[in-house]
Amino acid sequence: MLKTCSFDTLLDEADRAIQREPIIHAENEALRSVVESTRANIAAAFAQHKRVSARLRPAYVTIHID
């Protein structure tokens, strides 16, 4: 899934993906940590009117800031 959205929506989508996947707790927490650590970068990108998109996959989230 590739979409452009607000950073809050992006983080909500990532949280839902984390909760859906039957991967071990440590991997879930590592993924959540990565998602949360990008919050400032995503907010800054929106402040600069850049496009932010995310590709959510079962075990990872790829975030693109153009």
N, CA, C and O atoms as a Tripos MOL2 file, in Angstrom:
@<TRIPOS>MOLECULE
protein
  264   263    66     0     0
PROTEIN
NO_CHARGES

@<TRIPOS>ATOM
      1 N           0.8540   -1.1540    0.0000 N.3       1 MET1
      2 CA          0.0000    0.0000    0.0000 C.3       1 MET1
      3 C           0.9080    1.2280    0.0000 C.2       1 MET1
      4 O           1.8050    1.3380    0.8350 O.2       1 MET1
      5 N           0.6830    2.1260   -0.9100 N.am      2 LEU2
      6 CA          1.4460    3.3670   -0.9780 C.3       2 LEU2
      7 C           0.4520    4.5030   -0.8940 C.2       2 LEU2
      8 O          -0.5000    4.5550   -1.6730 O.2       2 LEU2
      9 N           0.6620    5.4160    0.0450 N.am      3 LYS3
     10 CA         -0.2910    6.4990    0.2060 C.3       3 LYS3
     11 C           0.4230    7.7450    0.6870 C.2       3 LYS3
     12 O           1.5140    7.6800    1.2540 O.2       3 LYS3
     13 N          -0.2120    8.8780    0.4510 N.am      4 THR4
     14 CA          0.2590   10.1470    0.9770 C.3       4 THR4
     15 C          -0.7810   10.6060    1.9850 C.2       4 THR4
     16 O          -1.9740   10.6210    1.6830 O.2       4 THR4
     17 N          -0.3380   10.9820    3.1850 N.am      5 CYS5
     18 CA         -1.2800   11.2990    4.2450 C.3       5 CYS5
     19 C          -0.6000   12.1640    5.2970 C.2       5 CYS5
     20 O           0.5930   12.4530    5.2070 O.2       5 CYS5
     21 N          -1.3780   12.5720    6.2950 N.am      6 SER6
     22 CA         -0.7940   13.3260    7.4030 C.3       6 SER6
     23 C           0.1200   12.4070    8.2070 C.2       6 SER6
     24 O          -0.0320   11.1860    8.1600 O.2       6 SER6
     25 N           1.0600   12.9810    8.9380 N.am      7 PHE7
     26 CA          1.9760   12.1200    9.6860 C.3       7 PHE7
     27 C           1.2680   11.3790   10.8080 C.2       7 PHE7
     28 O           1.6810   10.2750   11.1590 O.2       7 PHE7
     29 N           0.2140   11.9490   11.3830 N.am      8 ASP8
     30 CA         -0.5460   11.2210   12.4000 C.3       8 ASP8
     31 C          -1.2160    9.9950   11.7900 C.2       8 ASP8
     32 O          -1.2170    8.9170   12.3850 O.2       8 ASP8
     33 N          -1.7840   10.1660   10.6030 N.am      9 THR9
     34 CA         -2.4040    9.0380    9.9100 C.3       9 THR9
     35 C          -1.3630    7.9820    9.5760 C.2       9 THR9
     36 O          -1.6180    6.7860    9.7160 O.2       9 THR9
     37 N          -0.1970    8.4210    9.1380 N.am     10 LEU10
     38 CA          0.8870    7.4930    8.8200 C.3      10 LEU10
     39 C           1.2530    6.6540   10.0400 C.2      10 LEU10
     40 O           1.3940    5.4350    9.9360 O.2      10 LEU10
     41 N           1.4080    7.2950   11.1870 N.am     11 LEU11
     42 CA          1.7640    6.5600   12.3980 C.3      11 LEU11
     43 C           0.6310    5.6450   12.8410 C.2      11 LEU11
     44 O           0.8850    4.5440   13.3300 O.2      11 LEU11
     45 N          -0.6140    6.0810   12.6800 N.am     12 ASP12
     46 CA         -1.7530    5.2240   13.0030 C.3      12 ASP12
     47 C          -1.7600    3.9830   12.1210 C.2      12 ASP12
     48 O          -2.0040    2.8770   12.6040 O.2      12 ASP12
     49 N          -1.4930    4.1610   10.8360 N.am     13 GLU13
     50 CA         -1.4420    3.0250    9.9020 C.3      13 GLU13
     51 C          -0.3310    2.0630   10.3040 C.2      13 GLU13
     52 O          -0.5180    0.8460   10.2880 O.2      13 GLU13
     53 N           0.8130    2.6060   10.6620 N.am     14 ALA14
     54 CA          1.9330    1.7580   11.0710 C.3      14 ALA14
     55 C           1.5830    0.9890   12.3430 C.2      14 ALA14
     56 O           1.8990   -0.1960   12.4530 O.2      14 ALA14
     57 N           0.9350    1.6450   13.3030 N.am     15 ASP15
     58 CA          0.5210    0.9620   14.5280 C.3      15 ASP15
     59 C          -0.4500   -0.1710   14.2240 C.2      15 ASP15
     60 O          -0.3520   -1.2480   14.8140 O.2      15 ASP15
     61 N          -1.3830    0.0640   13.3100 N.am     16 ARG16
     62 CA         -2.3310   -0.9990   12.9360 C.3      16 ARG16
     63 C          -1.5960   -2.1660   12.2800 C.2      16 ARG16
     64 O          -1.9130   -3.3270   12.5390 O.2      16 ARG16
     65 N          -0.6250   -1.8620   11.4390 N.am     17 ALA17
     66 CA          0.1460   -2.9260   10.7900 C.3      17 ALA17
     67 C           0.9130   -3.7370   11.8310 C.2      17 ALA17
     68 O           0.9920   -4.9620   11.7370 O.2      17 ALA17
     69 N           1.4730   -3.0550   12.8150 N.am     18 ILE18
     70 CA          2.2100   -3.7350   13.8820 C.3      18 ILE18
     71 C           1.2740   -4.6710   14.6450 C.2      18 ILE18
     72 O           1.6370   -5.8120   14.9310 O.2      18 ILE18
     73 N           0.0820   -4.2000   14.9720 N.am     19 GLN19
     74 CA         -0.8590   -4.9970   15.7550 C.3      19 GLN19
     75 C          -1.3980   -6.1910   14.9770 C.2      19 GLN19
     76 O          -1.7190   -7.2170   15.5760 O.2      19 GLN19
     77 N          -1.5040   -6.0770   13.6550 N.am     20 ARG20
     78 CA         -2.0570   -7.1560   12.8210 C.3      20 ARG20
     79 C          -1.0920   -8.3100   12.6380 C.2      20 ARG20
     80 O          -1.5180   -9.4500   12.4550 O.2      20 ARG20
     81 N           0.1960   -8.0330   12.6840 N.am     21 GLU21
     82 CA          1.1640   -9.0400   12.2750 C.3      21 GLU21
     83 C           1.5570   -9.9900   13.4000 C.2      21 GLU21
     84 O           1.8430   -9.5540   14.5150 O.2      21 GLU21
     85 N           1.5690  -11.2920   13.1050 N.am     22 PRO22
     86 CA          1.9470  -12.2850   14.1160 C.3      22 PRO22
     87 C           3.4690  -12.4550   14.1910 C.2      22 PRO22
     88 O           3.9900  -13.5560   14.0150 O.2      22 PRO22
     89 N           4.1680  -11.3510   14.4530 N.am     23 ILE23
     90 CA          5.6190  -11.4360   14.5990 C.3      23 ILE23
     91 C           5.9520  -11.2540   16.0660 C.2      23 ILE23
     92 O           5.1420  -10.7240   16.8270 O.2      23 ILE23
     93 N           7.1290  -11.6850   16.4690 N.am     24 ILE24
     94 CA          7.4360  -11.6990   17.9000 C.3      24 ILE24
     95 C           7.4480  -10.2940   18.4920 C.2      24 ILE24
     96 O           7.6700   -9.3070   17.7900 O.2      24 ILE24
     97 N           7.2060  -10.2260   19.7860 N.am     25 HIS25
     98 CA          7.0630   -8.9480   20.4900 C.3      25 HIS25
     99 C           8.2730   -8.0400   20.2800 C.2      25 HIS25
    100 O           8.1040   -6.8420   20.0530 O.2      25 HIS25
    101 N           9.4670   -8.5760   20.3490 N.am     26 ALA26
    102 CA         10.6750   -7.7500   20.2040 C.3      26 ALA26
    103 C          10.7030   -7.0740   18.8390 C.2      26 ALA26
    104 O          11.0940   -5.9120   18.7340 O.2      26 ALA26
    105 N          10.2940   -7.7860   17.7980 N.am     27 GLU27
    106 CA         10.2600   -7.1920   16.4640 C.3      27 GLU27
    107 C           9.1910   -6.1120   16.3930 C.2      27 GLU27
    108 O           9.4100   -5.0640   15.7850 O.2      27 GLU27
    109 N           8.0400   -6.3540   17.0060 N.am     28 ASN28
    110 CA          6.9940   -5.3320   17.0470 C.3      28 ASN28
    111 C           7.5010   -4.0670   17.7220 C.2      28 ASN28
    112 O           7.2880   -2.9630   17.2220 O.2      28 ASN28
    113 N           8.1640   -4.2270   18.8480 N.am     29 GLU29
    114 CA          8.6600   -3.0690   19.5870 C.3      29 GLU29
    115 C           9.7550   -2.3480   18.8100 C.2      29 GLU29
    116 O           9.8270   -1.1190   18.8410 O.2      29 GLU29
    117 N          10.6020   -3.0920   18.1170 N.am     30 ALA30
    118 CA         11.6370   -2.4580   17.2960 C.3      30 ALA30
    119 C          10.9970   -1.6510   16.1770 C.2      30 ALA30
    120 O          11.4300   -0.5350   15.8880 O.2      30 ALA30
    121 N           9.9750   -2.2050   15.5490 N.am     31 LEU31
    122 CA          9.2740   -1.4970   14.4800 C.3      31 LEU31
    123 C           8.5890   -0.2530   15.0290 C.2      31 LEU31
    124 O           8.6570    0.8150   14.4200 O.2      31 LEU31
    125 N           7.9390   -0.3820   16.1620 N.am     32 ARG32
    126 CA          7.2710    0.7660   16.7700 C.3      32 ARG32
    127 C           8.2960    1.8560   17.0940 C.2      32 ARG32
    128 O           8.0280    3.0420   16.9040 O.2      32 ARG32
    129 N           9.4550    1.4530   17.5780 N.am     33 SER33
    130 CA         10.5110    2.4140   17.9040 C.3      33 SER33
    131 C          10.9730    3.1660   16.6630 C.2      33 SER33
    132 O          11.1790    4.3780   16.7070 O.2      33 SER33
    133 N          11.1350    2.4500   15.5640 N.am     34 VAL34
    134 CA         11.5500    3.0900   14.3100 C.3      34 VAL34
    135 C          10.4850    4.0730   13.8410 C.2      34 VAL34
    136 O          10.7990    5.1950   13.4460 O.2      34 VAL34
    137 N           9.2370    3.6530   13.8840 N.am     35 VAL35
    138 CA          8.1470    4.5320   13.4580 C.3      35 VAL35
    139 C           8.1050    5.7870   14.3250 C.2      35 VAL35
    140 O           8.0080    6.9000   13.8070 O.2      35 VAL35
    141 N           8.1790    5.6100   15.6300 N.am     36 GLU36
    142 CA          8.1180    6.7610   16.5320 C.3      36 GLU36
    143 C           9.3210    7.6820   16.3500 C.2      36 GLU36
    144 O           9.1890    8.9000   16.4740 O.2      36 GLU36
    145 N          10.4810    7.1230   16.0590 N.am     37 SER37
    146 CA         11.6800    7.9570   15.9170 C.3      37 SER37
    147 C          11.6400    8.8160   14.6560 C.2      37 SER37
    148 O          12.4190    9.7600   14.5250 O.2      37 SER37
    149 N          10.7430    8.4980   13.7370 N.am     38 THR38
    150 CA         10.6410    9.3020   12.5100 C.3      38 THR38
    151 C           9.6280   10.4360   12.6370 C.2      38 THR38
    152 O           9.4820   11.2350   11.7120 O.2      38 THR38
    153 N           8.9270   10.5190   13.7650 N.am     39 ARG39
    154 CA          7.8560   11.5080   13.9180 C.3      39 ARG39
    155 C           8.3380   12.9270   13.6120 C.2      39 ARG39
    156 O           7.6700   13.6560   12.8800 O.2      39 ARG39
    157 N           9.4760   13.3250   14.1550 N.am     40 ALA40
    158 CA          9.9840   14.6840   13.9360 C.3      40 ALA40
    159 C          10.3320   14.9140   12.4700 C.2      40 ALA40
    160 O          10.0580   15.9860   11.9300 O.2      40 ALA40
    161 N          10.9310   13.9240   11.8230 N.am     41 ASN41
    162 CA         11.2790   14.0680   10.4070 C.3      41 ASN41
    163 C          10.0330   14.2180    9.5440 C.2      41 ASN41
    164 O          10.0120   15.0290    8.6190 O.2      41 ASN41
    165 N           9.0050   13.4480    9.8390 N.am     42 ILE42
    166 CA          7.7700   13.5280    9.0670 C.3      42 ILE42
    167 C           7.1030   14.8820    9.2870 C.2      42 ILE42
    168 O           6.6370   15.5120    8.3380 O.2      42 ILE42
    169 N           7.0580   15.3270   10.5460 N.am     43 ALA43
    170 CA          6.4560   16.6250   10.8500 C.3      43 ALA43
    171 C           7.2070   17.7450   10.1420 C.2      43 ALA43
    172 O           6.5910   18.6660    9.6060 O.2      43 ALA43
    173 N           8.5260   17.6710   10.1380 N.am     44 ALA44
    174 CA          9.3370   18.6920    9.4640 C.3      44 ALA44
    175 C           9.0820   18.6800    7.9620 C.2      44 ALA44
    176 O           9.0170   19.7360    7.3340 O.2      44 ALA44
    177 N           8.9390   17.4950    7.3870 N.am     45 ALA45
    178 CA          8.6780   17.3900    5.9510 C.3      45 ALA45
    179 C           7.3400   18.0390    5.6060 C.2      45 ALA45
    180 O           7.2370   18.7610    4.6150 O.2      45 ALA45
    181 N           6.3130   17.7830    6.4230 N.am     46 PHE46
    182 CA          5.0210   18.4130    6.1760 C.3      46 PHE46
    183 C           5.1150   19.9220    6.3330 C.2      46 PHE46
    184 O           4.4990   20.6650    5.5700 O.2      46 PHE46
    185 N           5.8820   20.3800    7.3150 N.am     47 ALA47
    186 CA          6.0360   21.8210    7.5240 C.3      47 ALA47
    187 C           6.6830   22.4860    6.3130 C.2      47 ALA47
    188 O           6.4360   23.6570    6.0270 O.2      47 ALA47
    189 N           7.5090   21.7250    5.6090 N.am     48 GLN48
    190 CA          8.1820   22.2390    4.4110 C.3      48 GLN48
    191 C           7.3960   21.9020    3.1430 C.2      48 GLN48
    192 O           7.8940   22.0900    2.0340 O.2      48 GLN48
    193 N           6.1770   21.4080    3.3070 N.am     49 HIS49
    194 CA          5.2860   21.0770    2.1840 C.3      49 HIS49
    195 C           5.8970   20.0310    1.2540 C.2      49 HIS49
    196 O           5.7110   20.0820    0.0380 O.2      49 HIS49
    197 N           6.6210   19.0930    1.8330 N.am     50 LYS50
    198 CA          7.1570   17.9860    1.0470 C.3      50 LYS50
    199 C           6.1340   16.8580    1.0350 C.2      50 LYS50
    200 O           5.2280   16.8100    1.8670 O.2      50 LYS50
    201 N           6.2960   15.9590    0.0810 N.am     51 ARG51
    202 CA          5.3960   14.8060    0.0100 C.3      51 ARG51
    203 C           5.9750   13.6800    0.8600 C.2      51 ARG51
    204 O           7.1580   13.3570    0.7490 O.2      51 ARG51
    205 N           5.1560   13.0960    1.6950 N.am     52 VAL52
    206 CA          5.5790   11.9820    2.5360 C.3      52 VAL52
    207 C           4.6960   10.7900    2.1950 C.2      52 VAL52
    208 O           3.4700   10.8970    2.2120 O.2      52 VAL52
    209 N           5.3070    9.6740    1.8910 N.am     53 SER53
    210 CA          4.5270    8.4760    1.6130 C.3      53 SER53
    211 C           5.1270    7.3140    2.3850 C.2      53 SER53
    212 O           6.3020    7.3320    2.7500 O.2      53 SER53
    213 N           4.3100    6.3130    2.6240 N.am     54 ALA54
    214 CA          4.7750    5.1550    3.3780 C.3      54 ALA54
    215 C           4.2980    3.8840    2.7060 C.2      54 ALA54
    216 O           3.1770    3.8070    2.2020 O.2      54 ALA54
    217 N           5.1570    2.9050    2.7090 N.am     55 ARG55
    218 CA          4.7900    1.5830    2.2170 C.3      55 ARG55
    219 C           4.7910    0.6610    3.4310 C.2      55 ARG55
    220 O           5.8340    0.4170    4.0390 O.2      55 ARG55
    221 N           3.6180    0.1560    3.7730 N.am     56 LEU56
    222 CA          3.4840   -0.7200    4.9240 C.3      56 LEU56
    223 C           3.5090   -2.1610    4.4540 C.2      56 LEU56
    224 O           2.7250   -2.5620    3.5940 O.2      56 LEU56
    225 N           4.4030   -2.9190    5.0170 N.am     57 ARG57
    226 CA          4.5320   -4.3410    4.7000 C.3      57 ARG57
    227 C           4.4100   -5.1250    6.0060 C.2      57 ARG57
    228 O           4.4210   -4.5280    7.0830 O.2      57 ARG57
    229 N           4.2950   -6.4370    5.9300 N.am     58 PRO58
    230 CA          4.0990   -7.2030    7.1610 C.3      58 PRO58
    231 C           5.1430   -6.9490    8.2560 C.2      58 PRO58
    232 O           4.7800   -6.8660    9.4290 O.2      58 PRO58
    233 N           6.3930   -6.8260    7.9110 N.am     59 ALA59
    234 CA          7.4130   -6.7130    8.9590 C.3      59 ALA59
    235 C           8.1730   -5.3990    8.9400 C.2      59 ALA59
    236 O           9.1220   -5.2340    9.7060 O.2      59 ALA59
    237 N           7.7870   -4.4660    8.0900 N.am     60 TYR60
    238 CA          8.5230   -3.2010    8.0770 C.3      60 TYR60
    239 C           7.7000   -2.0810    7.4680 C.2      60 TYR60
    240 O           6.7000   -2.3190    6.7900 O.2      60 TYR60
    241 N           8.1350   -0.8690    7.7200 N.am     61 VAL61
    242 CA          7.5130    0.3220    7.1470 C.3      61 VAL61
    243 C           8.6010    1.0920    6.4290 C.2      61 VAL61
    244 O           9.6430    1.3840    7.0150 O.2      61 VAL61
    245 N           8.3760    1.4250    5.1700 N.am     62 THR62
    246 CA          9.3160    2.2610    4.4320 C.3      62 THR62
    247 C           8.6830    3.6290    4.2710 C.2      62 THR62
    248 O           7.5710    3.7480    3.7580 O.2      62 THR62
    249 N           9.3880    4.6590    4.7060 N.am     63 ILE63
    250 CA          8.8720    6.0210    4.6170 C.3      63 ILE63
    251 C           9.7220    6.7990    3.6340 C.2      63 ILE63
    252 O          10.9470    6.8330    3.7480 O.2      63 ILE63
    253 N           9.0620    7.4280    2.6600 N.am     64 HIS64
    254 CA          9.7550    8.2360    1.6590 C.3      64 HIS64
    255 C           9.4000    9.6970    1.8790 C.2      64 HIS64
    256 O           8.2270   10.0470    2.0030 O.2      64 HIS64
    257 N          10.4140   10.5440    1.9270 N.am     65 ILE65
    258 CA         10.1880   11.9860    1.9990 C.3      65 ILE65
    259 C          10.8400   12.5960    0.7750 C.2      65 ILE65
    260 O          12.0610   12.5490    0.6270 O.2      65 ILE65
    261 N          10.0190   13.1750   -0.1170 N.am     66 ASP66
    262 CA         10.5210   13.7670   -1.3570 C.3      66 ASP66
    263 C          10.6410   15.2640   -1.2140 C.2      66 ASP66
    264 O          11.0480   15.9430   -2.1560 O.2      66 ASP66
@<TRIPOS>BOND
     1     1     2 1
     2     2     3 1
     3     3     4 2
     4     3     5 am
     5     5     6 1
     6     6     7 1
     7     7     8 2
     8     7     9 am
     9     9    10 1
    10    10    11 1
    11    11    12 2
    12    11    13 am
    13    13    14 1
    14    14    15 1
    15    15    16 2
    16    15    17 am
    17    17    18 1
    18    18    19 1
    19    19    20 2
    20    19    21 am
    21    21    22 1
    22    22    23 1
    23    23    24 2
    24    23    25 am
    25    25    26 1
    26    26    27 1
    27    27    28 2
    28    27    29 am
    29    29    30 1
    30    30    31 1
    31    31    32 2
    32    31    33 am
    33    33    34 1
    34    34    35 1
    35    35    36 2
    36    35    37 am
    37    37    38 1
    38    38    39 1
    39    39    40 2
    40    39    41 am
    41    41    42 1
    42    42    43 1
    43    43    44 2
    44    43    45 am
    45    45    46 1
    46    46    47 1
    47    47    48 2
    48    47    49 am
    49    49    50 1
    50    50    51 1
    51    51    52 2
    52    51    53 am
    53    53    54 1
    54    54    55 1
    55    55    56 2
    56    55    57 am
    57    57    58 1
    58    58    59 1
    59    59    60 2
    60    59    61 am
    61    61    62 1
    62    62    63 1
    63    63    64 2
    64    63    65 am
    65    65    66 1
    66    66    67 1
    67    67    68 2
    68    67    69 am
    69    69    70 1
    70    70    71 1
    71    71    72 2
    72    71    73 am
    73    73    74 1
    74    74    75 1
    75    75    76 2
    76    75    77 am
    77    77    78 1
    78    78    79 1
    79    79    80 2
    80    79    81 am
    81    81    82 1
    82    82    83 1
    83    83    84 2
    84    83    85 am
    85    85    86 1
    86    86    87 1
    87    87    88 2
    88    87    89 am
    89    89    90 1
    90    90    91 1
    91    91    92 2
    92    91    93 am
    93    93    94 1
    94    94    95 1
    95    95    96 2
    96    95    97 am
    97    97    98 1
    98    98    99 1
    99    99   100 2
   100    99   101 am
   101   101   102 1
   102   102   103 1
   103   103   104 2
   104   103   105 am
   105   105   106 1
   106   106   107 1
   107   107   108 2
   108   107   109 am
   109   109   110 1
   110   110   111 1
   111   111   112 2
   112   111   113 am
   113   113   114 1
   114   114   115 1
   115   115   116 2
   116   115   117 am
   117   117   118 1
   118   118   119 1
   119   119   120 2
   120   119   121 am
   121   121   122 1
   122   122   123 1
   123   123   124 2
   124   123   125 am
   125   125   126 1
   126   126   127 1
   127   127   128 2
   128   127   129 am
   129   129   130 1
   130   130   131 1
   131   131   132 2
   132   131   133 am
   133   133   134 1
   134   134   135 1
   135   135   136 2
   136   135   137 am
   137   137   138 1
   138   138   139 1
   139   139   140 2
   140   139   141 am
   141   141   142 1
   142   142   143 1
   143   143   144 2
   144   143   145 am
   145   145   146 1
   146   146   147 1
   147   147   148 2
   148   147   149 am
   149   149   150 1
   150   150   151 1
   151   151   152 2
   152   151   153 am
   153   153   154 1
   154   154   155 1
   155   155   156 2
   156   155   157 am
   157   157   158 1
   158   158   159 1
   159   159   160 2
   160   159   161 am
   161   161   162 1
   162   162   163 1
   163   163   164 2
   164   163   165 am
   165   165   166 1
   166   166   167 1
   167   167   168 2
   168   167   169 am
   169   169   170 1
   170   170   171 1
   171   171   172 2
   172   171   173 am
   173   173   174 1
   174   174   175 1
   175   175   176 2
   176   175   177 am
   177   177   178 1
   178   178   179 1
   179   179   180 2
   180   179   181 am
   181   181   182 1
   182   182   183 1
   183   183   184 2
   184   183   185 am
   185   185   186 1
   186   186   187 1
   187   187   188 2
   188   187   189 am
   189   189   190 1
   190   190   191 1
   191   191   192 2
   192   191   193 am
   193   193   194 1
   194   194   195 1
   195   195   196 2
   196   195   197 am
   197   197   198 1
   198   198   199 1
   199   199   200 2
   200   199   201 am
   201   201   202 1
   202   202   203 1
   203   203   204 2
   204   203   205 am
   205   205   206 1
   206   206   207 1
   207   207   208 2
   208   207   209 am
   209   209   210 1
   210   210   211 1
   211   211   212 2
   212   211   213 am
   213   213   214 1
   214   214   215 1
   215   215   216 2
   216   215   217 am
   217   217   218 1
   218   218   219 1
   219   219   220 2
   220   219   221 am
   221   221   222 1
   222   222   223 1
   223   223   224 2
   224   223   225 am
   225   225   226 1
   226   226   227 1
   227   227   228 2
   228   227   229 am
   229   229   230 1
   230   230   231 1
   231   231   232 2
   232   231   233 am
   233   233   234 1
   234   234   235 1
   235   235   236 2
   236   235   237 am
   237   237   238 1
   238   238   239 1
   239   239   240 2
   240   239   241 am
   241   241   242 1
   242   242   243 1
   243   243   244 2
   244   243   245 am
   245   245   246 1
   246   246   247 1
   247   247   248 2
   248   247   249 am
   249   249   250 1
   250   250   251 1
   251   251   252 2
   252   251   253 am
   253   253   254 1
   254   254   255 1
   255   255   256 2
   256   255   257 am
   257   257   258 1
   258   258   259 1
   259   259   260 2
   260   259   261 am
   261   261   262 1
   262   262   263 1
   263   263   264 2
@<TRIPOS>SUBSTRUCTURE
     1 MET1         2 RESIDUE 1 A MET
     2 LEU2         6 RESIDUE 1 A LEU
     3 LYS3        10 RESIDUE 1 A LYS
     4 THR4        14 RESIDUE 1 A THR
     5 CYS5        18 RESIDUE 1 A CYS
     6 SER6        22 RESIDUE 1 A SER
     7 PHE7        26 RESIDUE 1 A PHE
     8 ASP8        30 RESIDUE 1 A ASP
     9 THR9        34 RESIDUE 1 A THR
    10 LEU10       38 RESIDUE 1 A LEU
    11 LEU11       42 RESIDUE 1 A LEU
    12 ASP12       46 RESIDUE 1 A ASP
    13 GLU13       50 RESIDUE 1 A GLU
    14 ALA14       54 RESIDUE 1 A ALA
    15 ASP15       58 RESIDUE 1 A ASP
    16 ARG16       62 RESIDUE 1 A ARG
    17 ALA17       66 RESIDUE 1 A ALA
    18 ILE18       70 RESIDUE 1 A ILE
    19 GLN19       74 RESIDUE 1 A GLN
    20 ARG20       78 RESIDUE 1 A ARG
    21 GLU21       82 RESIDUE 1 A GLU
    22 PRO22       86 RESIDUE 1 A PRO
    23 ILE23       90 RESIDUE 1 A ILE
    24 ILE24       94 RESIDUE 1 A ILE
    25 HIS25       98 RESIDUE 1 A HIS
    26 ALA26      102 RESIDUE 1 A ALA
    27 GLU27      106 RESIDUE 1 A GLU
    28 ASN28      110 RESIDUE 1 A ASN
    29 GLU29      114 RESIDUE 1 A GLU
    30 ALA30      118 RESIDUE 1 A ALA
    31 LEU31      122 RESIDUE 1 A LEU
    32 ARG32      126 RESIDUE 1 A ARG
    33 SER33      130 RESIDUE 1 A SER
    34 VAL34      134 RESIDUE 1 A VAL
    35 VAL35      138 RESIDUE 1 A VAL
    36 GLU36      142 RESIDUE 1 A GLU
    37 SER37      146 RESIDUE 1 A SER
    38 THR38      150 RESIDUE 1 A THR
    39 ARG39      154 RESIDUE 1 A ARG
    40 ALA40      158 RESIDUE 1 A ALA
    41 ASN41      162 RESIDUE 1 A ASN
    42 ILE42      166 RESIDUE 1 A ILE
    43 ALA43      170 RESIDUE 1 A ALA
    44 ALA44      174 RESIDUE 1 A ALA
    45 ALA45      178 RESIDUE 1 A ALA
    46 PHE46      182 RESIDUE 1 A PHE
    47 ALA47      186 RESIDUE 1 A ALA
    48 GLN48      190 RESIDUE 1 A GLN
    49 HIS49      194 RESIDUE 1 A HIS
    50 LYS50      198 RESIDUE 1 A LYS
    51 ARG51      202 RESIDUE 1 A ARG
    52 VAL52      206 RESIDUE 1 A VAL
    53 SER53      210 RESIDUE 1 A SER
    54 ALA54      214 RESIDUE 1 A ALA
    55 ARG55      218 RESIDUE 1 A ARG
    56 LEU56      222 RESIDUE 1 A LEU
    57 ARG57      226 RESIDUE 1 A ARG
    58 PRO58      230 RESIDUE 1 A PRO
    59 ALA59      234 RESIDUE 1 A ALA
    60 TYR60      238 RESIDUE 1 A TYR
    61 VAL61      242 RESIDUE 1 A VAL
    62 THR62      246 RESIDUE 1 A THR
    63 ILE63      250 RESIDUE 1 A ILE
    64 HIS64      254 RESIDUE 1 A HIS
    65 ILE65      258 RESIDUE 1 A ILE
    66 ASP66      262 RESIDUE 1 A ASP
